[in-house]
């Protein structure tokens, strides 16, 4: 447990991290989950500008076993700089170089840390008769009804016709993520990055700063969207059951950030 004034953490082994209360005006974000730290407690390396929530330091482990990739363990690491344009294999949203993902290097399988909270089995208010299981398949969503990405929720007993839902649709309330394959958000990302790097009037330094700020805003927006559907009641119940309550502090952090 991360309870001391200083801790060592596998995600930043080069320096010890100082336990830090962040002000409500803080603009720091967690390097693991990408959600804001304002008004919360976390751990920080001033030398490297590295920050993580206290809850994320406790919950997210260096290696995990994950139902969507049972062949190998996944390791929490930074996305390599050469892997531009790669996406999370579950939500199909961008995995920017330098950001943390759980990955299987051998299979090139990548998942956002927050997406590892997605339950394998969930009961949806849109289909209360049976549990839905997350599986790789194909088809169209019964709620949107857009084409589904590879990973989505499906009802096993209902085969004629099949019943399938996007990750973002399964809660019964559209979240802005999971409607389709994530293409809308990625298009917005490309547009925002273009705007951030297109201003040359203030010189190269200002351009670089604008690009960094734009990228940070885009990633916070993605994290917020993921958080919103994780905090739907059906997801929270399923996550609590799947983790034995261990993920509750992370969900509490996400709830505090969105309040």
C-alpha positions in Angstrom: 0.0 0.0 0.0 1.2 3.5 -0.8 0.9 5.1 2.6 4.3 6.7 3.4 5.4 10.2 2.6 7.7 8.8 -0.1 7.3 5.6 -2.1 9.1 3.8 -4.9 6.9 2.8 -7.8 7.5 0.5 -10.8 6.1 3.1 -13.2 8.8 5.6 -12.3 11.7 3.6 -10.7 14.4 6.2 -11.3 13.2 8.5 -8.4 11.1 8.2 -5.2 7.7 9.8 -5.3 6.5 12.3 -2.7 3.0 12.1 -1.3 1.4 15.3 -2.4 -2.0 17.0 -1.8 -3.0 18.7 -5.0 -4.9 22.0 -4.8 -8.3 22.4 -6.4 -6.7 24.6 -9.0 -4.0 22.1 -10.0 -3.8 21.2 -13.7 -1.7 18.1 -13.1 -3.1 14.8 -14.4 -2.3 11.2 -13.4 0.3 9.6 -15.7 -1.5 6.3 -15.4 -5.2 6.9 -15.7 -4.9 10.4 -17.3 -7.6 11.9 -15.0 -7.1 15.1 -13.1 -5.5 15.3 -9.7 -7.1 18.6 -8.6 -8.3 18.4 -5.0 -7.0 14.9 -4.5 -3.9 13.2 -3.0 -1.3 11.6 -5.2 2.4 11.0 -5.6 4.8 13.3 -7.5 8.3 13.4 -8.8 9.1 17.1 -9.2 12.3 16.4 -11.2 10.4 14.5 -13.9 6.9 16.1 -13.6 5.5 12.7 -12.9 2.2 12.4 -11.0 -0.1 9.5 -10.1 -3.2 9.3 -7.9 -2.8 7.5 -4.6 -5.6 5.1 -5.6 -3.9 4.4 -9.0 -0.5 3.8 -7.2 -2.2 1.2 -5.1 -4.5 -0.5 -7.6 -2.7 -0.8 -10.9 0.0 -3.5 -10.9 3.1 -3.9 -13.1 1.8 -7.1 -14.6 -1.8 -8.4 -14.9 -3.7 -11.3 -16.3 -6.6 -10.1 -18.5 -9.6 -12.0 -19.8 -9.3 -10.4 -23.3 -5.8 -11.7 -23.8 -5.4 -14.9 -21.7 -2.4 -16.2 -23.5 0.1 -13.9 -21.9 0.3 -11.4 -19.0 0.2 -7.7 -19.8 2.8 -5.3 -18.6 2.1 -1.6 -17.7 4.6 0.4 -19.7 4.8 3.5 -21.8 3.8 3.3 -25.5 6.9 3.3 -27.6 7.5 6.5 -29.7 7.5 4.5 -32.9 3.9 3.2 -32.3 2.1 6.3 -33.6 -1.6 5.8 -34.5 -2.0 2.7 -32.4 -5.3 2.2 -30.5 -6.6 0.4 -27.4 -7.8 -3.1 -28.5 -10.9 -2.7 -26.4 -12.3 0.8 -26.8 -10.5 1.5 -30.1 -9.4 4.9 -28.8 -5.9 6.4 -29.4 -2.9 5.1 -27.4 -0.4 8.0 -27.8 3.3 7.4 -27.7 4.7 8.0 -24.2 1.4 7.2 -22.5 1.0 4.2 -20.2 -0.8 1.1 -21.5 -1.0 -2.5 -20.5 0.6 -4.3 -23.4 1.7 -7.7 -24.7 4.8 -6.9 -26.7 4.7 -10.4 -28.3 1.2 -10.0 -29.7 1.1 -6.2 -30.0 -2.0 -6.2 -27.8 -2.6 -2.9 -26.0 -5.2 -1.7 -23.5 -5.7 1.6 -21.6 -5.2 1.1 -17.8 -8.8 2.3 -17.3 -10.1 -0.1 -19.9 -8.7 -3.0 -17.8 -11.6 -2.2 -15.4 -14.1 -3.1 -18.0 -15.9 -6.2 -16.7 -16.0 -9.4 -18.7 -19.7 -10.0 -17.7 -22.3 -7.3 -17.1 -26.1 -7.0 -16.8 -27.5 -4.2 -19.1 -30.7 -2.4 -18.4 -31.3 -2.6 -22.2 -31.3 -6.4 -22.0 -32.2 -7.4 -18.4 -33.0 -11.1 -19.1 -29.4 -12.3 -19.5 -25.9 -11.4 -18.6 -23.8 -10.0 -21.5 -20.2 -11.2 -22.1 -17.4 -9.2 -23.7 -16.1 -11.2 -26.6 -14.4 -10.7 -30.0 -17.0 -10.9 -32.7 -18.6 -8.8 -35.5 -22.0 -7.3 -36.3 -24.1 -4.2 -35.5 -25.1 -2.8 -32.1 -28.7 -3.3 -31.1 -28.8 0.1 -29.4 -27.1 2.6 -31.9 -27.2 0.6 -34.4 -23.7 1.2 -35.7 -21.2 -1.4 -36.7 -19.3 -2.9 -33.8 -15.6 -3.0 -33.2 -14.0 -6.4 -32.5 -14.6 -6.3 -28.7 -18.2 -5.8 -27.6 -20.8 -7.2 -25.3 -23.0 -10.1 -26.6 -25.8 -12.2 -25.1 -24.9 -15.9 -25.3 -28.5 -17.3 -25.0 -30.0 -15.0 -27.5 -28.8 -16.3 -30.9 -31.8 -15.8 -33.2 -31.4 -12.9 -33.5 -28.2 -12.2 -31.6 -28.1 -9.3 -29.1 -24.9 -7.2 -29.2 -24.0 -3.8 -27.6 -21.0 -1.4 -27.8 -19.1 -1.0 -24.6 -20.4 2.6 -24.4 -24.0 1.5 -25.1 -24.3 -1.3 -22.6 -25.1 1.0 -19.7 -28.3 2.2 -21.4 -27.2 5.8 -21.7 -24.9 7.0 -24.5 -21.5 8.1 -23.3 -19.9 9.5 -26.4 -17.4 6.6 -26.4 -18.0 3.2 -27.9 -20.6 4.4 -30.4 -18.9 2.9 -33.4 -15.2 2.1 -33.4 -13.9 5.3 -31.8 -13.5 6.9 -35.2 -15.3 10.1 -34.2 -13.0 10.8 -31.4 -9.9 10.0 -33.4 -11.1 12.4 -36.1 -11.4 15.1 -33.5 -8.0 14.3 -32.2 -6.5 14.8 -35.7 -8.3 18.1 -36.1 -7.2 19.3 -32.7 -3.6 18.4 -33.3 -3.6 20.1 -36.6 -4.9 23.3 -35.0 -2.3 23.0 -32.2 0.6 22.8 -34.5 -0.5 25.1 -37.2 0.1 28.4 -35.4 3.6 29.6 -36.5 3.2 33.3 -35.7 4.6 32.9 -32.1 7.7 30.9 -33.1 8.8 27.3 -32.7 8.7 27.4 -28.9 5.1 28.5 -28.8 4.1 26.0 -31.5 5.6 23.2 -29.4 3.8 24.4 -26.3 0.5 24.7 -28.1 0.9 21.1 -29.5 1.6 19.8 -26.0 -1.4 21.6 -24.5 -3.7 20.4 -27.3 -2.6 16.8 -26.9 -3.1 17.0 -23.1 -6.6 18.4 -23.6 -7.4 15.6 -26.1 -6.2 12.9 -23.8 -8.0 14.3 -20.8 -11.2 14.4 -22.9 -10.7 10.7 -23.8 -10.1 9.8 -20.2 -13.2 11.7 -19.1 -15.3 9.9 -21.7 -14.0 6.5 -20.5 -14.6 7.5 -16.9 -18.2 8.5 -17.6 -19.2 5.0 -18.8 -17.2 3.3 -16.1 -19.2 5.2 -13.5 -22.6 4.1 -14.9 -24.4 2.1 -12.3 -24.3 -1.2 -14.2 -20.6 -0.9 -14.8 -19.8 0.0 -11.1 -21.8 -3.0 -9.9 -20.0 -5.4 -12.3 -16.5 -3.9 -11.6 -17.1 -4.1 -7.8 -18.0 -7.8 -8.2 -15.2 -8.6 -10.5 -12.5 -7.0 -8.4 -13.9 -7.8 -4.9 -14.1 -4.1 -4.3 -10.4 -3.4 -4.9 -11.1 -1.0 -7.7 -13.5 1.1 -5.7 -10.9 3.7 -4.7 -10.1 4.2 -8.4 -13.8 4.7 -9.2 -14.1 7.1 -6.3 -11.2 9.2 -7.8 -12.9 9.2 -11.2 -16.2 10.3 -9.5 -14.5 13.1 -7.6 -12.8 14.3 -10.8 -16.1 14.5 -12.7 -18.2 16.1 -9.9 
